[in-house]
């Protein structure tokens, strides 16, 4: 009789929320970590570096899933459609949750369709010119543009990219005209800059460093809130008169909308432990990324502010890519 009563009561006991959570403590299986670029690039390296250490803290493996294409649209849609249980995460970045929402119509909402987990870090952009251009400072560059209206062109990694919008922000602030030449990626843009087919560019620091070290391009200023350790002698944009010019290439982690707060907290706490480790700054320095641990709430505010920043600029400069 007692055995029959226990068997009849089993379904109700298993349905109790506390018992379900106790039996399936998060994470109980591997976590899918979507990176919205092909394997082998800088963003991929950042993701693999972070998840390798993160998996040890969570005592669960991460499966890195590279989903390039569509400027991150494919990866974002896959994440937004996944169950909000913490087993699918996306390494969002400035394109997926900043510049793209500002310049084009997307099949996802960068705010409503995601749960912010935390920031990973950021790398500044650096204004560089062809080494033969007769300018060595920002003041000289501004004067050169003014003296050569319509004769200066700049390259970018593509229309609507951070390299494009950063230069448009500069043009807006100095009230100058330069011709935009969009490329299919940063490598061909550098090829033409070095060959003097274009005169200037605003690339990410990691992509620029080999060419700066070789002397083929000259750095004039970096974005962000201070000087960068890799270019200690190069001024910050704020130092040369451009207040609030802190546009950076950032990386962070989001999940599908509606994730359980307890899971979000656990992920954020452990992610921040990874980023605060004494050797993590050195590991991420390969891509010139400075760790920037944040709470989920602070990261949500950061994303919203970045979208507002680039949307305001895109409207002012009439940049629409639909």
NORSULSUL-V119110 format. One record per helix or strand of 3 or more residues. SS is the DSSP state (A for helix, B for strand). FROM is the first residue (numbers start at 0). TO is the last residue. If there is no record, write none. Layout:
BEGIN
SS,FROM,TO
SS,FROM,TO
END
This chain:
BEGIN
A,1,14
A,16,22
B,30,34
A,41,57
B,61,65
A,69,80
B,87,92
A,94,102
B,113,129
A,137,146
B,152,155
A,161,173
B,178,181
A,185,193
B,199,203
A,204,213
B,216,221
B,247,255
A,260,274
A,279,286
A,295,315
END
